[in-house]
Amino acid sequence: MMKFWFVVNRQGQTRLTRYFEFVEENKRAALEKDVVTVCLARPPRQCSFVEYKNFRLIFRCYASVVCIVGIDEDENELAIYELIQNFVETLDKYFNRVCELDILFHLDKVHVILEETVMGGQVLETNNARILSLLHQMDQTSREK
């Protein structure tokens, strides 16, 4: 099961966080800092799977953002690695070449995409067309008002 999903920029600034398990508020900042530091410190040619405390980190680096997912030992690392790619592809299709600014200024849409993809730490939907059709319906409804 997934424990959390972070999207950060290359400087380590958090752009999106979603926890699927309870983490105390006072421990979240330290966890995010440690996880981001571990992932960003890895050389590009090293594996994108990292053992960290009592879970594993799966991360993918893109042009301006890094997606990091914390999982337990029962989850398939390669499936999560591909899920991150699917998530970014969905963002890319919706925003037409997504960048960090799209995530900053349209955080609500990014959360909808993530919530449609993953719910409660379990994969819910991987079909980009279904996720995008929901977003386009939401956009159309908001324009009508």
PyMOL commands that set and color helices and strands:
alter all, ss='L'
color gray80, all
select helices_A, chain A and resi 25-40+77-95+100-105+107-117+128-144
alter helices_A, ss='H'
color red, helices_A
select strands_A, chain A and resi 2-9+14-19+49-52+55-61+65-71+118-119+122-123
alter strands_A, ss='S'
color yellow, strands_A
deselect
rebuild
show_as cartoon
